[in-house]
């Protein structure tokens, strides 16, 4: 190993290395070190008075029992189905709307107005799911909700939204898109702003209209970014947004058939049974499946275009 070469490279890039140091430390402590705790997924974890490490060492080894407990329940298919279907819808519709919104914002001639629109659509991203849950409740409350008040004014029957699961797949999808679409569009808008303007000028000289410019210049230039972000989203397809599925439906038991996902199921199981091993097994399962999906999806992308793959 060339120590002098390493030190020389470090000295040359010390400013950049210092910039990434906080992120490196964060990932080290909150992403890599906790990986050692995955052994709890294979143990019947019980607290020991000598501390956390002693609790792990002294807990009984149970092999795959925690995984069997997780997937032997009658709700296993339900929570897996809900998690996958919701995330698939979020990825597909979210991608289309985010790209479309970014293109629309880029085409607005008045840049001050475009920034105002962008800020307005970006703000919901900063709201916590607790606040969003109360906003939704102000619309859907049976007694005082805005929608039921309007329905009563027109002589219609009020709907008990929190007792009827029929509408909640649509409600959750709309709430998720409202909260996240502005943030996601910013990434694509930044990429659009980086496209060489001479490409559009050449297209206009050749007689291309605005739709043809978007179709043959903007979308192809965004394709690598779209592919990478979609691959990363697929890697988390077994993870559900806990706040969305727990806070927005207000933990209503009658809605579990359409709002119960892996994350909420594990939380409730941990809350009422205290089975830390089972919750760790669920997290390990989600991570492993996500890893396999990313590797598989990336391999498929590489077959068609190596430049668009993650690696």
Protein Blocks (a to p, Z undefined) as FASTA:
>chain_A
ZZklmmmmmmmmmmmmmmmmmmmmmmmmmmmmmmmmmmmmmcccdddfkbjklmmmmpcc
ehjmmmmmmmmpmklmmmmmmmmmmmmmmmmmmmmmmmmmmmmmmmpmblmlmmmmmmmm
mmmmmpcfklmmmmmmmmmomklgmklmmmmmnopacddfklccklmmmmmmmmmmmmmm
mmmmmmmmmmmmmpcfklmmmmmmnopafklmmmmmmmmmmmmmmmmmmmmmmmmmmpcc
fklmmmmnoopaklmmmmccfklmmmmmmmmnopaklmmmmmmmmmmmmmmmmmmmmmmm
mmmomklpmZZ
